[in-house]
Amino acid sequence: MTKVQLKRWVKFSIAMTRRASLANTAKRKHKMCEEIKSFFRELQYNYNMKDILDWDGNYINGHESICVSNIVEGYVEGYKKWSDKLEYFFPNRFADSVEASIRAGFDMAVRQSGGFLGFTVKDIKAMYRGNVPLWLKRKFIGFDFIKDTEHIWL
């Protein structure tokens, strides 16, 4: 990953949480943004960004990528409750929302890995206060001509 991709990833993830997330209170959005910022600080401290090429840790152009999916899951794990009986982490809305914002940002800024539904062009415009960057517009064919209410694949 390049420095530009990292900057876009961070900005997209935070903007999604602030302006397009399902978090319904300002306090919750603030807490999520702080958690996302903390994640990115830890990620940059513990890993070489040049080794992050793919969400799932696949080989890209002959280079093994760090598995970002495992890092994010490990990071948000503290918010989830473990069941010894089921050997399973129960879902947690806060943790899942943080993870979703981070992943959507990765998919848009670094490399598409799976995608998300449920967001509209209006959400993307709100994230950037109407000034959607060209790099992001190019992810969608004819972005400027898509209706605000149209759902898009992130």
N, C-alpha and C positions, 0 to 999 in steps of 0.2 A: 504494500500500500504506500502511496506517496503522501507527502505532507498535505497536499491539496485535498486528496481524498479523505484524509483524516479530519481536516478542518470541515469539509462538507458533511461528513458523517456526524460529527459532534453537533454542528449547527442544525442539521435536519432533525436529529433525535430530540434535541431540546425544543426546537420550534414546534415539532409535532405534539409534544407533551403540553406546551404552553397554550397552543391555539387550536389543536385539532384532536386532542385526546379525549377519551371518555371520562377522564377525571372530572368530577362535577363541582369541586370547590377550589378556590384559589389556594387554600392551605395544602390540599392534596397535590395540586399541580406543582406547587413550590417544593414540596417534599420529594416528589418524583424527579423534578429537575435537579435537585441537589444530589439525589441518588445517582442519576445519570452522569452528572459531572464527576462524582466520586469514582464511578466505574471507569470513566475515561482516564482519570489521573492514575488509578491503579494499573490499568491496561498499559499505559505509556511507561510507567515505572518498571513493570515486570516483563514486558515483551518488546522485541524489536519490531517496529511497525512494518519494516520491509518484509517480514516473514508472515504478515497477515495478507493473504491473497483471496481467501475463500471462506465462507461462513462455516462450512462443514469440514474444513481441513483437507480438502482434496489436493492432488497434484495439479499445478497450473504451469503450463509451459516447462515441465520438467522440474519444478520446484515444489517441495512440500510446504503446504500452508499450515499455520497454526489454526487449530479448530476453535473459532470464536464462539461457536454454539456452546461448547463445553465450558468456556470461560464465563460466559454470561449466565448460564444455568448455575454454575458454582457460586457466582456472585449473589444472585437473588435467592439462593437456597435458604438463607437464614430467615427469610420471611415465610417460608413454607413449613408446614407441620408434617413430620414424618410419622407414618403408621408402621410400627413393627409387625403387626399382624398382616397387613397387606403388602409390606415392603414397597411403599409407595409414598411420594410426597403429595399431599392434598393441594389442589390449586389454591392460589392466593391472588386475588384481583390486583393488588398493588404490585406484587412481583411480576405477574404476567403483563401488566401494563408497561412497567419499566422495560422488561425484556422485549415487548412488541415495538416500543419506540426505538430501542437500540437496533433491533433487527431491521425494521423498515428503513432506518437511516443507512444501515450497511447496504441493503439491497439497492437503494437509490444512489448512494455516493461511491460505493466501492465495486460491488459485483452482485448481480441479481442471484438470489439463492432459492427463493421459493415464492415470496410475495405475500401481500395482504390485500384483502378486500374490505370494503366498508367505508372507504374514504372517497370523497368527491373532489372535483376540480376546485370547488369553493374552499374545501379544507386546505388544499395546497396553497391557494392564493392567500388564505388567512394566515398560514404559517409564515409567509414572507411579506405580509401586509400589502398584497397586490403586486409586489415586485419579484415575481418568481424568476430565479436566475436562469440564464440561458442553458447552462449545463443540465438543469433539471427539466426544463421544457423539452429538451431534445430526447428525453426518455420516452416521450409520448408523441405519437404522430399527430400533427396539427393541434398541439396543445391550446394555442390561442383561439381556436375555433370550436373547442369542445364546450358544451353547455356547463355552467357551474354546477348543475344538479347531477351531472353524469358521474357515475361511479367509475373509478379507475383502479387498476391493479398496481399496487406499489411493490 
